[in-house]
Amino acid sequence: MSSPDERQRVERVPGSRRARLTPAPGTDVAPESPDADADAPSTPPSSPTGPNDDRLRADVPPHY
């Protein structure tokens, strides 16, 4: 078995219902960020409003 210093511990968070785990030994605690020049194709930015947006926002479903 490993020593207690080499294991994750549960820490209480004041004012929260959930506890937090300490980082596991030998892991990177920084979150991974996606690469800007990844192989995924980028989609062109869409226009902020379309020709039917006003009508769709004004329409109310019949059950209202």
C-alpha positions in Angstrom: 0.0 0.0 0.0 1.1 3.6 -0.5 1.7 6.0 2.3 -1.1 8.4 3.3 0.9 11.3 1.9 0.8 9.9 -1.6 -3.0 9.5 -1.8 -5.8 11.8 -2.6 -7.6 13.3 0.4 -11.2 14.6 0.8 -11.3 18.2 1.8 -14.4 19.9 3.2 -15.4 23.1 1.4 -17.0 25.7 3.8 -20.4 26.8 2.6 -20.7 24.0 0.1 -22.6 20.7 0.1 -19.9 18.9 -1.8 -16.4 18.0 -0.8 -13.3 18.4 -3.0 -10.5 15.9 -3.7 -6.9 16.9 -3.7 -5.0 16.3 -6.9 -3.8 12.7 -7.4 0.0 12.4 -7.1 1.8 12.5 -10.5 -1.0 14.3 -12.3 -1.2 17.7 -14.0 -3.7 19.9 -12.2 -4.0 22.4 -15.0 -7.0 21.8 -17.3 -6.3 21.0 -20.9 -7.2 23.7 -23.4 -8.0 22.9 -27.0 -5.4 23.8 -29.6 -6.2 26.8 -31.7 -4.8 25.2 -34.8 -6.4 21.8 -34.3 -7.4 19.6 -37.3 -11.1 20.3 -36.7 -12.7 22.5 -39.4 -13.8 25.9 -38.2 -17.2 27.1 -39.0 -17.7 30.6 -40.3 -19.4 33.0 -37.9 -23.2 33.1 -38.5 -25.1 36.4 -38.8 -26.5 37.5 -35.4 -30.1 37.7 -36.8 -31.8 36.0 -39.6 -34.8 37.0 -41.7 -37.3 35.1 -39.6 -35.9 35.8 -36.1 -38.5 38.5 -35.2 -41.4 36.3 -36.2 -40.1 33.3 -34.3 -39.6 35.4 -31.1 -43.1 36.9 -31.4 -44.8 33.6 -32.1 -46.4 32.0 -29.0 -47.3 28.3 -28.8 -51.0 27.6 -28.7 -50.9 26.2 -25.1 -49.9 29.6 -23.7 
